Amino acid sequence: MRHCFALDLKDDPALIADYERYHAPGGVWPEVLESLRAAGIEALEIYRTGNRLFMIMETLADFSFEKKAAADAADPTVQAWETLMWQFQQPLPWAKPGEKWVLMDKLFQM
């Protein structure tokens, strides 16, 4: 299944450059990548325009957001990564309290 999300970066060129370095090949911590795979995420891509991020996530059919959230909450390395990333990120204006990546609604398909 495909899931698409949006999130903003803080509008600061130096922070954006740092965020991109963390997401360049070899930049994402191996334990974080393993947690994604273990949760049933088969592929994940992040795109940027200005300070807006767009993430495409391809998951197995039995993927569960709830199980992934519980596993992340119990994993200190994933929590450290999320804390680090939050230095660069900011919630979308319409995000719920505590929500980072906002699930997008599909409007069109050809």
Order of alpha helices (4+ residues) and beta strands (2+ residues): beta-alpha-alpha-beta-beta-alpha-alpha-beta-beta
